[in-house]
Amino acid sequence: MNKPHTYNLAIAASAFAIGLLGLGLILKSAALDVKELERTVHVKGLAEMEVTADTVIWPLQFSDADNNLEQLVARIENKNDAVVAFLKLHGFDDEEISTGSQSIVDKQAREYGGENQQFRYIARANVIVYSNEPEKVQHALAKVNQLAKQGIAIVQDNYETRIQYLFSGLNEIKPAMIQQATEKAREVAIKFAKDSQSRLGKIKTARQGQFSISDRDSNTPQLKKVRVVTSVEYYLSD
């Protein structure tokens, strides 16, 4: 009695195992068929907007030289006061003006300073403008030669003294730009679906690109170009 019963159990277990294997193959085949039937299109949408800078940083750097250190320091202080007075004359207030770093170099103290130098000491100073009204800087720049008439040469041709125009209102324009970029991506996807005789389905994946802010051109750094690219993948159906 036990032997036939054991034999029957073995047959049943084998049949069950074969059934599971067959079911697994069927499911795998069905999954592959579904994946082969899944069609998508991946598109990108670009949005650009021109904005005006709302913040400006303007470093005004000047220098002087003398063999008398005390006289040099006094002259630098006078020039500093003259620069501040010039800025206030053109509409900047105390909150927008700050005194930057000052440095004095003793050429004779240098190891390789040389001996045929006209002046022993060279002093450099900075006055910094930080303002939310870039147009005031544009106006003052046109009048900066008034300082030259007072013997103050403002350095404007190096990296340290470049004027920085910034735009801080990105969060306010982000939603509209993302919407615009997404709509443009959808327009491209619709055209692709139409050309391929398909219908555009739902979004499978979407990714917002990184926002970038750059100068519109080298001559008008106060004008900025904001740019973002979105990537969207849509399902296609017949």
Buried (B, 14 or more C-beta within 10 A) or exposed (E): EEEEEEEEEEEEEEEEEEEEEEEEEEEEEEEEEEEEEEBEBEBBBBBEEEBBBBBBBBBBBBBBBBEEEEEBBEBBEBBBEBBBEBBEEBBBEEEBBEEBEEEBBEBEEEEEEEEEEEEBBBBBBBBBBBBEBBEBBBEBBEEBEEBEEEEBEBBBEEEEBEBEBBBEEBEEBBEEBBEBBBEBBBEBBBEBBEEEEBEBBEBBEEEBBEBEBEBBEEEEBBBBBBBBBBBBBBBBEE
